[in-house]
């Protein structure tokens, strides 16, 4: 009896470990690719809004309800992960050659949103998991009965069946999304040439990486060559095929591509892409970021001053001039450029937040009232900026309004997903803010949400 019991326990432990391994493997598959940091930039976000508006309308979506979020990653990719949010990797922007290519990618991702593919992905994953679990249970039972080879065969067959179904479903989604994206481009009067050129660039990358081009069944997406063939026949028949991109939009894209390269790339790489012999606006813009990043403030100022000499009222050039001065330890000198930028672009909360930061950094008490005003305006227009809330909390603390400093801190921690810290700060705020006021109600809301999140964490 002792031997039989021991064998049974071993088999039970084996099955338990197998099921745990399966659960962990699927957990890794379904985790959203959100480890990358979010990049916020006023000019880039304005470009995304304007560039994508006709596509959102063509897709039947409310433009203001659909966000495009830039993530810091070298990957040339974009994705949706629930809700009406399109995530675009910085690597895609720096690799794209034109605004039209980015429009093609955005149109495709909007197809995922309108198709509800994230929700359906979860349903398909459940089916695949059920098939795999059943095969593991049957295989483990066969092994426990002494039929080791048969059990292993059942498990392998079940996993293969689950993966085949999952991949086939994914390919179907991608094909339908390609067609939806083409429809949205057509309805918006935007050429599909950029979409095709982007797919060809992806195909060239696959060739360089020796990715097989003859086995569609082992891929989440259809073969890139097939996608190009299908889309090409659609795009070339479309009335918008020869429609050129608005030159002003293209110029804006080349600017944000250059400044992004200056920000995310190693400065040496930036200077190779945009050598000093290149005196175009995008090249000088990129070098200004690269020199600033390399701790050459004089060279960075020279580049940005040359841009401002041509466009003295450009709010984004003024913003960068202020940023360079501020981060070089010259907050007082940064104020003039940032104030002018806010005056020219009053509806850009990220620029207002930077001005508020510079005003606080002067450590001049006379500037705090102005800082509070511009920071409150910034969070009203964009309450999802943790940095602006942090700066506003500093102002309240310096004024002695510790309750509202706690509320601003709670807002910040809530946005950063730090539920425990958000709960503590919200409860502190409620103790010092008159009950029933809007600020007290907001603190209560944060406390309730944070408490629920903390309780869920404890149950895991």
C-alpha positions in Angstrom: 0.0 0.0 0.0 2.8 2.4 0.8 4.3 1.9 -2.8 0.9 2.4 -4.5 0.2 5.5 -2.5 3.6 6.9 -3.3 3.1 6.2 -7.0 -0.3 7.9 -6.9 1.2 11.0 -5.2 3.9 11.2 -7.8 1.3 11.0 -10.6 -0.8 13.6 -8.9 2.3 15.9 -8.5 3.2 15.3 -12.2 -0.3 16.3 -13.3 -0.3 19.3 -11.0 3.0 20.6 -12.3 1.8 20.0 -15.9 -1.3 22.0 -15.4 0.6 24.8 -13.7 3.1 24.9 -16.5 0.2 25.2 -19.0 -1.4 28.0 -17.0 1.8 29.9 -16.9 2.4 29.5 -20.6 -1.0 30.9 -21.5 -0.5 33.7 -19.0 2.6 34.7 -20.8 0.8 34.6 -24.2 -2.1 36.9 -23.1 -0.1 39.5 -21.2 -0.4 42.8 -23.0 2.8 44.2 -24.4 2.6 47.2 -22.1 6.0 46.9 -20.5 7.3 49.8 -22.7 7.1 53.4 -21.3 4.6 55.8 -22.7 6.1 58.8 -24.6 4.3 62.1 -24.3 4.9 64.9 -26.7 2.6 67.7 -27.6 3.6 68.0 -31.2 3.5 64.3 -31.9 0.1 63.9 -30.2 -1.3 66.8 -32.2 0.0 65.2 -35.4 -1.5 61.8 -34.6 -4.9 63.5 -33.9 -4.9 65.4 -37.1 -3.5 62.6 -39.3 -6.0 60.0 -38.0 -9.2 62.0 -37.7 -10.4 61.2 -41.3 -9.7 57.6 -40.7 -11.6 57.4 -37.4 -14.5 59.1 -39.0 -14.4 56.7 -42.0 -14.4 53.8 -39.5 -17.6 55.2 -37.9 -15.8 56.1 -34.6 -15.9 59.4 -32.6 -12.4 60.9 -33.3 -12.1 62.3 -29.8 -12.8 58.9 -28.2 -10.0 57.1 -30.0 -6.5 57.6 -28.6 -3.2 57.0 -30.3 -0.5 56.3 -27.7 3.2 56.3 -28.4 5.3 53.7 -26.7 9.1 53.6 -26.4 10.2 50.5 -28.2 12.5 49.7 -31.1 9.9 47.3 -32.5 8.3 48.2 -35.8 4.8 47.5 -34.6 1.4 48.8 -33.4 -1.4 47.0 -31.6 -4.7 47.4 -29.8 -5.2 46.0 -26.3 -8.8 46.7 -25.5 -10.9 49.9 -25.6 -10.5 52.5 -28.3 -6.7 52.9 -28.0 -4.1 52.3 -30.6 -0.6 51.8 -29.3 2.2 52.7 -31.7 5.9 51.8 -31.1 8.5 54.6 -31.6 10.4 52.1 -33.8 7.5 52.2 -36.3 7.6 56.0 -36.5 11.3 56.2 -36.9 11.3 53.4 -39.6 8.4 54.8 -41.6 9.3 56.9 -44.6 6.1 58.9 -44.9 3.0 60.0 -43.1 1.0 57.8 -45.6 2.7 54.7 -44.3 1.7 55.5 -40.7 -1.8 56.2 -41.9 -1.9 52.7 -43.4 -0.9 51.2 -40.1 -3.5 53.2 -38.1 -6.2 52.3 -40.6 -5.4 48.6 -40.0 -5.5 49.0 -36.2 -8.8 50.8 -36.3 -10.1 47.7 -38.1 -9.2 45.7 -35.0 -11.2 48.1 -32.8 -14.3 48.1 -35.0 -14.1 44.3 -35.3 -13.9 43.8 -31.6 -11.0 41.5 -32.0 -9.5 41.9 -28.5 -12.7 40.6 -27.0 -12.9 37.8 -29.6 -9.2 37.0 -28.9 -10.1 36.2 -25.3 -13.0 33.9 -26.4 -10.7 32.0 -28.9 -8.0 31.7 -26.2 -10.5 30.1 -23.9 -11.5 27.5 -26.5 -7.8 26.8 -27.2 -7.1 26.4 -23.5 -10.0 24.0 -23.1 -8.7 21.8 -25.9 -5.3 21.8 -24.4 -6.5 21.1 -20.8 -8.6 18.2 -22.0 -5.7 16.7 -23.9 -3.5 17.1 -20.9 -6.0 15.4 -18.6 -6.6 12.5 -21.0 -2.9 12.2 -21.6 -2.1 12.2 -18.0 -4.8 9.6 -17.3 -3.3 7.4 -20.0 0.2 7.8 -18.4 -1.2 7.0 -15.0 -2.7 3.8 -16.5 0.8 2.8 -17.8 0.4 3.9 -21.4 3.2 6.5 -21.5 3.6 6.8 -25.2 -0.1 7.0 -25.9 -0.5 9.6 -23.2 2.3 11.7 -24.6 0.7 11.4 -28.1 -2.6 12.6 -26.8 -1.0 15.6 -25.2 1.0 16.5 -28.3 -2.0 16.1 -30.6 -4.2 18.2 -28.3 -1.7 21.0 -28.1 -1.2 21.0 -31.8 -5.0 21.1 -32.4 -5.3 24.0 -30.0 -2.5 26.0 -31.6 -3.8 25.3 -35.1 -7.2 26.6 -34.2 -5.7 29.7 -32.5 -3.4 30.6 -35.4 -6.1 30.1 -38.0 -8.5 32.4 -36.1 -5.7 35.0 -35.7 -5.0 34.9 -39.5 -8.7 35.3 -40.3 -8.8 38.3 -38.0 -5.8 39.9 -39.7 -7.1 39.3 -43.2 -10.5 40.9 -42.3 -8.6 43.8 -40.6 -6.5 44.4 -43.7 -9.7 44.8 -45.8 -11.3 47.0 -43.2 -8.2 49.2 -43.2 -8.3 49.5 -46.9 -12.0 50.5 -46.8 -11.3 53.2 -44.2 -8.4 54.6 -46.3 -10.6 54.7 -49.4 -13.5 56.3 -47.6 -11.2 59.0 -46.2 -9.7 59.6 -49.6 -6.3 58.5 -48.6 -4.0 56.5 -50.9 -3.1 52.9 -50.0 0.4 53.3 -51.5 1.9 53.9 -48.0 0.2 50.8 -46.7 1.7 48.7 -49.4 5.2 50.2 -49.1 5.1 49.5 -45.3 4.1 45.8 -45.9 7.0 45.5 -48.5 9.4 46.9 -45.9 8.1 44.2 -43.4 8.6 41.5 -46.1 12.2 42.7 -46.7 12.8 42.4 -43.0 11.4 38.8 -43.0 13.8 38.0 -45.9 16.8 39.4 -44.0 15.8 37.4 -40.9 15.2 34.2 -43.0 11.6 33.9 -41.8 10.0 31.1 -43.9 7.6 32.5 -46.6 5.9 29.2 -47.5 4.1 28.0 -44.4 1.1 30.1 -43.5 -0.3 27.6 -41.0 2.4 28.3 -38.4 1.8 32.1 -38.4 -0.5 34.4 -36.5 -0.7 36.6 -39.7 -1.2 35.6 -43.3 2.0 35.4 -45.4 3.1 39.0 -46.1 3.4 38.3 -49.8 -0.2 37.2 -49.9 -1.4 40.3 -48.0 0.5 42.5 -50.4 -1.1 40.7 -53.4 -4.6 41.0 -52.1 -4.3 44.6 -51.0 -2.5 45.8 -54.2 -5.5 44.7 -56.3 -7.8 46.6 -54.0 -5.8 49.8 -53.7 -4.9 50.2 -57.4 -8.6 50.2 -58.3 -9.4 52.8 -55.6 -10.0 56.4 -56.7 -7.7 57.6 -54.0 -4.7 55.5 -55.3 -3.0 58.6 -56.9 -4.1 61.1 -54.3 -0.9 62.7 -52.9 -0.4 63.3 -49.1 -1.0 66.9 -48.0 2.5 68.4 -48.1 1.9 70.2 -44.8 1.0 66.9 -43.1 4.1 65.2 -44.6 6.3 68.1 -43.4 4.9 67.7 -39.9 5.6 63.9 -40.0 9.2 64.4 -41.0 9.6 66.8 -38.0 8.2 64.5 -35.4 10.1 61.5 -36.9 13.3 63.5 -36.6 12.7 64.8 -33.1 11.7 61.3 -32.0 14.9 59.9 -33.4 16.9 62.5 -31.6 15.1 61.5 -28.3 15.1 57.7 -28.5 18.3 56.9 -30.5 21.9 57.0 -29.3 23.2 60.5 -30.2 25.8 59.0 -32.5 23.1 57.2 -34.5 21.1 60.5 -34.7 24.2 62.3 -36.0 24.7 59.6 -38.7 21.1 59.9 -39.8 21.1 63.7 -39.6 24.7 64.9 -40.2 25.6 68.5 -39.7 25.9 69.0 -43.4 22.1 68.5 -43.5 20.6 71.9 -42.7 16.9 70.9 -43.2 14.4 71.7 -40.4 14.0 68.0 -39.4 17.8 67.5 -39.3 18.4 70.5 -37.1 15.5 69.5 -34.9 16.9 66.0 -34.4 20.4 67.3 -33.7 19.0 69.7 -31.1 17.7 66.7 -29.1 20.8 64.7 -29.7 23.2 67.4 -28.5 20.9 68.1 -25.5 20.9 64.4 -24.7 24.7 64.3 -25.0 25.1 67.1 -22.5 26.2 69.7 -25.1 23.8 72.5 -24.2 25.6 75.2 -26.3 25.3 73.1 -29.5 21.7 72.2 -28.7 20.9 75.9 -28.2 22.6 76.8 -31.4 20.4 74.3 -33.4 17.2 75.4 -31.8 18.0 79.1 -32.1 18.6 78.6 -35.8 15.1 77.0 -36.1 13.6 79.9 -34.1 15.3 82.4 -36.4 13.2 80.9 -39.2 10.0 80.3 -37.2 10.0 82.5 -34.2 6.4 81.7 -33.3 6.6 77.9 -33.6 5.3 76.7 -30.2 7.1 73.4 -30.4 10.5 75.0 -31.1 9.8 77.4 -28.2 8.9 74.5 -26.0 12.2 72.7 -26.9 14.2 75.9 -26.2 12.6 76.1 -22.8 13.2 72.5 -22.1 16.9 72.7 -23.0 17.4 75.7 -20.8 15.4 74.2 -17.9 17.2 70.9 -18.0 20.5 72.7 -18.3 19.9 74.3 -14.9 18.6 77.7 -16.2 14.9 77.7 -15.3 14.7 81.5 -15.1 16.0 81.8 -18.7 13.5 79.1 -19.8 10.4 81.1 -18.7 10.3 83.5 -21.7 10.3 80.8 -24.3 7.8 78.6 -22.4 5.4 81.5 -21.6 5.4 82.4 -25.3 4.8 78.8 -26.3 1.8 78.6 -23.9 0.4 81.9 -25.2 0.6 80.7 -28.8 -0.7 77.2 -28.0 -2.9 77.5 -25.0 -4.7 74.2 -25.6 -1.5 72.1 -25.3 -1.4 70.9 -21.6 2.0 69.3 -21.9 3.6 72.6 -22.7 1.7 74.2 -19.8 2.9 71.5 -17.5 6.5 72.2 -18.6 6.0 75.9 -17.9 4.7 75.1 -14.4 7.7 72.9 -13.8 10.1 75.7 -14.8 8.3 78.2 -12.6 8.6 75.9 -9.6 12.3 75.2 -10.5 13.1 78.9 -10.1 12.4 78.5 -6.4 11.0 82.0 -6.4 7.9 82.2 -4.4 6.6 85.0 -6.6 6.2 82.4 -9.4 4.2 79.9 -7.5 0.8 81.5 -8.1 1.4 81.5 -11.9 2.6 77.9 -11.6 -0.5 76.8 -9.9 -2.7 78.5 -12.5 -1.0 76.9 -15.5 -0.8 73.5 -13.8 -4.5 73.5 -12.9 -5.2 74.4 -16.5 -3.0 71.6 -17.7 -4.7 68.9 -15.5 -8.2 70.2 -16.5 -7.3 69.7 -20.2 -5.4 66.5 -19.6 -5.8 64.8 -16.2 -3.8 61.7 -17.2 -0.4 63.3 -16.8 1.2 62.1 -13.5 4.0 64.7 -13.9 1.6 67.6 -14.0 -0.1 66.3 -10.8 3.2 65.9 -9.1 4.2 69.5 -9.9 0.8 70.8 -8.7 1.2 68.8 -5.5 4.5 70.7 -4.9 2.8 74.0 -5.3 0.0 73.1 -2.8 2.6 71.8 -0.3 4.7 75.0 -0.6 1.5 77.0 0.1 0.7 74.9 3.1 -2.4 73.3 1.6 -1.3 69.8 2.6 -4.8 68.3 2.0 -4.8 69.3 -1.7 -1.2 68.3 -2.0 -2.3 64.9 -0.8 -5.1 64.9 -3.4 -2.7 65.8 -6.2 -0.4 63.0 -5.0 -3.3 60.6 -4.9 -4.1 61.5 -8.5 -0.5 60.9 -9.5 -0.3 57.5 -7.8 -3.7 56.5 -9.2 -2.4 57.2 -12.8 0.8 55.3 -12.1 -1.1 52.2 -10.8 0.2 52.5 -7.3 -3.0 51.6 -5.6 -1.7 51.4 -2.0 0.0 54.8 -2.1 -3.0 56.3 -3.9 -5.3 55.0 -1.1 -3.1 56.5 1.7 -2.9 59.9 -0.1 -6.6 60.0 -0.9 -7.6 59.2 2.7 -5.2 61.9 4.0 -6.8 64.4 1.5 -10.3 63.5 2.8 -9.3 64.4 6.3 -8.4 68.0 5.4 -10.9 68.9 2.6 -14.4 69.9 3.6 -16.8 67.0 3.1 -19.1 67.1 0.1 -17.0 69.5 -1.9 -15.8 68.5 -5.4 -12.3 67.9 -4.2 -13.5 65.7 -1.3 -15.7 63.7 -3.7 -12.8 63.2 -6.0 -10.6 62.0 -3.2 -13.3 59.6 -2.1 -13.6 58.2 -5.6 -9.8 57.5 -5.8 -10.0 55.9 -2.3 -12.8 53.6 -3.4 -11.1 52.5 -6.6 -7.7 52.1 -4.9 -9.2 50.1 -2.0 -10.8 47.7 -4.4 -7.5 47.3 -6.3 -5.7 46.6 -3.0 -8.2 44.0 -1.9 -7.8 42.2 -5.3 -4.1 42.2 -4.9 -4.4 40.6 -1.4 -6.5 37.8 -2.9 -4.0 36.8 -5.5 
